[in-house]
Amino acid sequence: MPDYDQTRLPDESPAASLLKAGQQFGQYRVVRLLGRGGMGQVYEVEHRVLRIKYALKVINEELLNRSDVTQRFEREAQVMARLQHSHIVHVDDFGVTDGLTWLRMELVPGNGDCCSLADFFSKGPVHETEVAHLLSQILNGLGFAHEQGAVHRDLKPANLLFDAQGNLKIADFGLVSLAGADWLQSQVQLTVARSMVDSDATLLEGNSSNGSRTKALLGTYAYMSPEQKKGQEVTTQSDLYSVGLMAFQLLTGEETLGFEMPSEIIEELSEDWDFWVKRALAPRMERRFLSALEMINALPDVAIKGSVTNAGAVADAVKENSIEAVERAAAGLLNQASAIVTPDIVDSPAFSISKDTKGYKLVELPNGGKYPLVEIHPGTFQMGSPLSEDERDDDELLHSVTISRRFWLGATVVTQAQWESLMGSNPSRFKGADLPIEQVSWEDAMIFCRKLTAVELKSGCLPDGYEYTLPSEAEWEYACRAGTSATYSGDLDSIAWYLDNSERRTHRVAQKSANAWGLYDMHGNVYEWCSDWFDAYSSGSALDPVGASSGRGRVHRGGSWDYSARYCRSAFRYHLRPENNGNNVGFRIALKFAR
């Protein structure tokens, strides 16, 4: 006999709200109802003491009527709490108050009239460059979650929320696992059946701020992959299918893929979208993209990056770099690898600098602290990765790069103490004076550099023409490799804090071994901002490349505490909007002669 209590759809009238505006709920005051979904109700609340606002998701009672609910809830809450990424809504607490089980999340306020991607759909077809930008954000967050072993299972426009800056964040990771796939399947099937006789229930996605439970469950069904609709095993590729369907709808304004490809529906679209959408929405999983990263890299060139051509010919032309190691510093602590340099290379104007006994230039900070810099000499190296490198990406085209001027680069990333001495505040999630500064955007990092330049110029410590700034992407990889050409600049466990050894947190700088040029944590701990806009590499040799003149993302490099080894490779490239930040992104400064 079926369990009617399990499959019964609850009353969706306003009276069914579990909490009321103005009500005291534990340590929170309820501000307003934000929305109802298939698995709970979301409220804006304010902490009574801290006066901080959060989103509180109160879980529907029928989800919790299981013998293993306590263990399941704790396990999934732990998974959600670990998903700390700039494009994922962060869950940081859970509990039970007055018999109601809840999850506490960051409050994502929306951007103007758009609270979620569901609101965006009313605008009709979206320009392909904007679609590519939105997809890049979704897939960056999704790829991170998949790396942690988390599958969403309910990815749809209403679960993609806009923050105040217009960036997307993925909500509700882990809720399907908490509820159980069988429960969701039964609820969706019942809701779809009911919608066939209730014309008012057929709207797939209403305004995200007042969407009903029926609309939410219909939305779930609409974006389910074929295997999920059949009740079969769900994988990361099931999530990618949902992204593919949303991409098709954004590009064309159509709800479902028929016989026409995107470029046949919208003539102005690049035909490259046809291949991308067809593969993303392949009925059989094995024919879809294998990962979110592969999906990003396959985005049409016209929308996200320049075309990479003739890679085979370039690879054949690559020659082994000739490296000569020279000793630096009396103690032999720092070594500088110097490649053969072309005769026309011009060095920066010489100036007198203060060094300690290890050969570092010491930058004086306002509170008396010091920031060590390592001198990097000009040279030529092979940037990118060979076709034979494991887990390489297509945007790592191997090519020769010459760095023609010496520069100085931070021996470590900027620490929280160093940041506070100049900026007066500390936005980091993981607090500690010697921990890397994080949760700073590219724009924040550049403000720090400009302030430091002004301080040193005023004190007379910095000659005219020099400035503190971020390294270019080429300068960063040149210094990271430190004369090596392998996947990493040394044994990864010896030089890096990453997913396998970080214990899910950042660590004090300079605790692992330095690379051959005396630079610490170039791999792992936190990603590091570079000055460049992200762009495709040139297929030929390059002299002091600085990236594109504009774009949607600034480069960050090196991997981090919460990413696996492949992301820590010397050649791996990532990018993020310059106004965005994360608890896995920091920076190190460069001192250069301003051209």
N, C-alpha and C positions, 0 to 999 in steps of 0.2 A: 504494500500500500504506500503511495507517495506521501512524503512529509509535507503537508500543505502549509505548515508554519514556516518551512524553509523557503518555499517558493512564493508565498503571498507577498504582493507588493503593498507597502504601507501607504497610509493616507498622505497625500502630498499637499494638503491645504495648509495655509499659514499657521493654523492651530497645531500642526504637527511639529513645529519648531521645538527643538529640545531646550533651547535657551532663549531668553528675552533680552532685548536691549536695556541696559542699565542694571541688569542683574549682577550680583556678586557671585562669582563661581570660583571657589577656592581663593587663590591669591590674585585673581584677575577680575576686572570689570568688563562685562560684555558691552561692546560698542555697537555692533550690528551684525546681522546675518549676511555673509558674503555669497553663499550659494549652497545648493544641495546637490549631491552627487550620488552615484550608485552605491557608494560605500560609507557615506557619512555626510555631515553638515559642517560647513566651515564658517567660523565666526572671527571677526576682528575683535581682539581683546586688548586690554591695557593692564600691565602689571601694576598693582595698587601702590607698591613702594617705589619701584624703579621708574615708573611712568614710561616704560618702553612698550610699544605696541607689537603684537604678534598676530599670526593667524593660528587659530586653534581648530583642528579637525576633530569633531566628536564622532566616534565610530558607531555605525548602526548596530543596535543590540543583537540582531540576528546573526551578525558575523561572529559574535563572541560566544554563541551557545554551542561550544564544542569542548570536549574533554581536554584537548591539548592547547586550549586558547592561551593560557598564561605563557607557556614556553614558546609558542608560535609568535605571540605578540612581542615578547622580549627579544627574540631572535631577529625578527624583521625590523624592530625599532633600532637595534644595533647596526643592521645593514644600512638603514636609511641615514643614521647619524654619521656613518663613515663616508657617505657620498658628499664630500665637500668640494664643490666645483662652482665656478662662476656662472655656469648655465644649468645648475640644478638647484631647486628650492631646498634649502638646508633644514633638516629636522634635527632639533637639538634637545628635546625633552619629551617625556611621555608620562602618563599617570592615570589614576582613577580618582574622580571627585564626585561625591554624591551619587555613586553608582554608575557614573558615565566615564567611559574610557576615552582618552584623548591623546592626540599628538600635537606638539607645539612646533611651529614652523616660522621661518622668517616671513614677514609680511611683504608681499610683492604688490606695490601700489597701482600698477598699471601706468600707461603712457597716454594721457589725453583720453580719447574715446575708446581706446583699445586696452582692454584688461587682459585678453587672451588672444591667441591666434584665431579663435572662433569669431571674434569681432572683426578681425582683419578680412575675413572671407566675404563680407558684405560689400567690399570695395570693388569686386569684380577681378578680372585678370590683373596680376601684379607683374611689373617689369622684371625681366629675367635677372638683372643684376641684383635687385632687391631680394628676389627668391633665393638666389645663390647665397646671399648674405644671411638670410634667415636659416637656410638649410645648414650652413656652416656652423652656426651657433648650436642648433639642435643636435647635429651629429658630433660636435665636439663634446657636449655634455653626455650624450648617449654613449659615445666611445669610451669615455672615462668610466661610466657606470658598468659597461660591459667588461672592461678590464678588471673591475672589482668583483665580477661574477654576478652582477645584478641584471635581471631582465625586467623590463617595465610591464609588459603584457596588456597595457591599457593606454597606449600612446594615441592621442587624438588632439585636435585643436584646443579643446577646452582645458587640457592639462598642460598647455604651453603658455606661460604667463609672461606678460611684458612688465619690466620694471620701469622706473621713472625715466630712465635714459633710452627706453625703447629696445632694450636687449631682452632676449627670450630666456626663460628658465623653465626647466622641466619639473612638473609637480607630480606627486603621488607615486613615486618609486616605492615598491615594496607592498603597496596596499593589496594588490591582487594575491600576492603570496600570503599575506596575512589572512585574507578572506578565504583563500583556497580557490584554485582554478575551477573545481567542480561547482562551487557555489556561484561564481560569476557566470559560468556557462548556463546554469539553470535559470538564473535571473534574466540573462540576456534573451534566452529562448522564449521565456514567458512574456517578456516585454515586447519582443518582435511580434509574437502571436497576437498580443493585445492591440498593437498598433495597426494591425490589418483591419480591425473593426472599429478603430477610434481615430478618425481623421485628425483630431487635434493633437494626437501623440506622434505624428509622423515627422514633425520638424526635427531634424537631426541635431542641430546645435543652436540653441537660443543664446541670448546675452549671457555671458559667463557669470554675471553677478546675480542672476536670478533663475538660472536654469533648474528645471525640476529633475527629479530622479529618473523619470521615464525618459526624458531627453538625454540624460547622461548615459543611460544604458543603451539607448538607440545609437548614440554616438560611439559607444564602445563597439557595438556590432558593426557599424559602418566602416570602422578602421581596422577591424580584425583581419589577420592574414587568412588565407584559405585553410591552412592546417588548424588554426585556432578555432575557426567556425565549425570544423569537423570534430573538435574535441581532442585533437592529436597533440603530441608534445610540442611545446613552444620553445623557441630558441632566440638568440640575439637577432637572427635573420627575420624573425617574425616582427620585431620592433622596426627593423629597417624597411619592411614592407609598408608599415603604417606611414613612415616618413615619405616613402615613394608616392603613396596615394595623396598625401597632403601636398607634395610638390606638384603633382599633376593638376590638382585643383587650383593651386595658386597660379600656376602658369596659364591655365586655360579658362578658368571660371566654370568648368564642367565638373559634375559630381563623380562620375565613374568613367573609367577608360573603356572606350568602345573600339571600333575598328580604325578610327582616326588617331594619328600620332599628334603630339603637341604642335609641331610646326605646320601640320595640315589644318589645325583649328585656328591657330594664331600665326599668320604668315610671317610676321616680323621675327619670330623665334628662330634661334639657331637650330639646325637639324640635329646637332649633337645632343640636344635634350631628348630626342626620340630614342636613341640608344640607351641613354641614362634611365629614362622612365621605364622603358621596356624591360630592362634588366632588373630595376628596383621592384617591379610588379610582376615578375615571373611567378606563375602559379606554383612551380616546383622550387623548393628552397635551394637546392644545389645549383640552380641557374641564377640565383640572385647574387648581389654583392656579398662578399665574405665578412666584411666588417664595416663599421662606421668610417674608419680612416680610409678604406678603399673607396667608399662612397664619396667622401670629400675630394679625394684625389681625382676621381672620375668626373667631377662637375665640369661642364663645358668650359673650354678655355676662354670663350668670349665673355663669360660671366665672372670668372674667378681668377684666372691667371693666363699668361701668355703660352703659346704653343711650344712644347718641347719636341724638337725634331732631330733626326739624324743621330740618335743616341749611340747607335752601334758604331758609326764612323768615329764619333768622338772617343768612345771607349778604346777603339783600336789605336787611336793616336796618342793615348796617355802614356807617358814615360815615367819611369821611377824617379822620384825626387832625390836629388843629391843633398844630403844633410851633413853638416859638420858641427859637431858639438864643441862648444867652448865653455870653459869654466868661468863662473861668475861668483864673486864673494870669496873672501879668504877661507871661510869655514867649509866651502864647497857645498853649501846648502842649496844654492840656486844655480841652475844650469840654463844657459840660453842656447837653443839650437838655431843656427844661422844658415839659411839656404843660400845657394849660389845666387848672387844678385846681379842684375843687368847693369852695365856701366852708367846708364843715364839716370839711375835712381838718385834722388836728391833727399838728403837728410834734413830734419827740422833744424832751425837755428839752435845753436848750443846755448845752454844757460846753466848756471850753477844751481845745484840742488843739494838738499840735506839728506844724507842717508844714514841708516843705522848700520851696525856691524854685519848684518846679514845682506846688505845691498838694497834694502827697500828704501824708497822715498817715503818720508813720513809727512802726511798732511795733518796740520794742526787744526783741531776742531774747537768750537767755542768753549766747551767745558773742560778743555785741557787734554781731551782724548786725542788719539792719533789713528789715522787710517793709512795702512801701508800700501804702496804702489810698486809694481814690478816693471822695470824697463823692458820693452819689447822692441827688438831691432828689426829693421826692414828685411824682407825676404820674399821668396816665391814658394807656393805650396799648391797641392791639389785639393780643391774644395769640392765637397760632395762625397759620394760613395761609389765604388766600383759595382758593376752589375752583379758581381759574385757575392756581394755582402749580404748576409742573412738579414731578412726582415727590412730591407731597404725600401724606401718609397720612391715613386717616380719623379718627385720634385727635387731629388738629390743628384742631378746631373753632374757628373765628374768633369771638372774644368780647371784650368790653371789660373791662379790668382796671384798677383804681385801686390804686396803692401810696400809702398815706396817710402814712407816716412816712419821714423820711430815714434812710439807712443808709450804711455804708461797705463797700466791696467791694475785695478785693485787686486791685491793678493787674495782677498776674500770678498764675498758679497757684503754689502753694507749691513751692519748689525743694527739691532733695535736701539742700543745705547748711542751709536753714531747718528742714527736718524733723529732720535729725540734731542740730541745736543744742538741740532740745527733747526729742526722743525717744531719741537716742543710738544709733540703728541706721539702716540704709538697705536696705530690701527691694527697691529698684528693679532692673529687669533692665538698663536702659541707664544706666550709671554716669556721673556728672558733677555737680559742685557746683551748676552753674546750669541743669541739666536739670530738668524737672518730676519731682517725686516720683511714682512709680507703683507698681503692685502693692500699693496700700493699699485696704482695704475702706471702706465707709461707716462702719462701726463704728470703724475706725482713725482716720478723718478726724475723727470726733466726739470721740475721746479727745484728739487733738491740740488741738482747739478748747477743750475743757474745761481742759486743762493750761495753755494760753496765757491763758485767762481767770483762772485761779488765780494765775499768775505776775504778771500785770498788776494784779490786785486787791491782792496782797500788797505790791507795790512802790508802790502809791498812784497808778499811772498810769491806772487805769480807774475812773471814777465808779460808785457804786452803781447797780444797775439795768441796767447794760450787760453784754453778753457777746459772746464770739467764738463763732460757730457757722457753719453752712453756709447759703447763701442759699436761700430758697424757690425753687421752680421759676419762679414768676411774677417774683420779683425778678431771677433770673438772666436770663430772656428780656428783661425790661425793660432791664436794663443791657447785654445783648448787642446789642439793636437800637439803643440809643443814639439814639433819636429817628427811626430809619429804619423803613420798612415793607416794604422789598424782601426778596428771598430771603435775602440776606446783608447785613451792615452795611457792606459795601464790596466792592472787587474781591477775590475770594477768594484769588488768588495773592499779592496784596500783604499780606493779613492773616492767612493761615493756612498751617500745615503739614498737608498731607493726602496721600492716596495718590499723587496725581500728581506731587508735588514733594518728598516727605519723605525719599526714599532709604531707606525702610523702617526708620525710627528716629525717636526724639524729638529735639527740637532745643532749644538754650538758649532760655530765656524772653525775651520782648521783643525778638526779632530781626526780626520782621515789624512792620508798622505797627500802631499802636493804633487802636481805633475812635474815634468822635467824642467819647467821654467819657473817653478816656485809658486804656482797658482793653486789655490785650494778650492775644492767643491765645484770645479767646472762641470763635473758630472753629478747630478742629483742634488739633494737637499732642497733647493728651490730653483724653478725656472728663472732665467735671467733675461730681462728686457734688452733688446738691441735697438739701435736708432732707426733701422730701416722699416719702410713699408714692405709687407710681404709681396714677393713677385717671383716669377719663374727666372731661373738662372739663364745667363747668356750661354750659347753653345760654344763660343770661342773663349780665348783667354781674356782676362779682365785686369785692369789696373785700378786699384783702390775703389772697388764697386761700393755704391751706397744704396742700392735698391731703387725701387720705383719712386716717382715724384709724388704719388698719391695712392690711396687704396683704402681698404676697409679694415685692415689689421696690421698691427706692428708685430715684428718678429720677437719671439722669445725662445731661448735655447737651453739645452743642457739636461732636461728631465728634472724630476723632483722626487721628494720623499714618498709620494703616493702613486708613482708611475713605475711600470715595469722596466726591465733593463733595455728593451728596444728603444724606448723614448730617451734614454740617456746616451745614445750613440753620439759620437762627435758630429756626425752629419745630419742628425735628425732636426727637422724644422717644424716649428709650430707658430701660430699667430693668434692674436687676440685684439679686440677693439682697444684703441689707446686709452679710452676712458674706463675700461673694465679692470678688475683686479681679482685676486684669488689668494687663498692661504698657502698656495704652492708657487707663487710668483714673487720674485724679488729682483735685485739688480746689483751689479758692481759698476763702479764708475771708471771712466777713462780720462786721462789727461792728454790733450792733443793740441797741436798747433792749428789754429783756426785758419782754414784756407779762404 
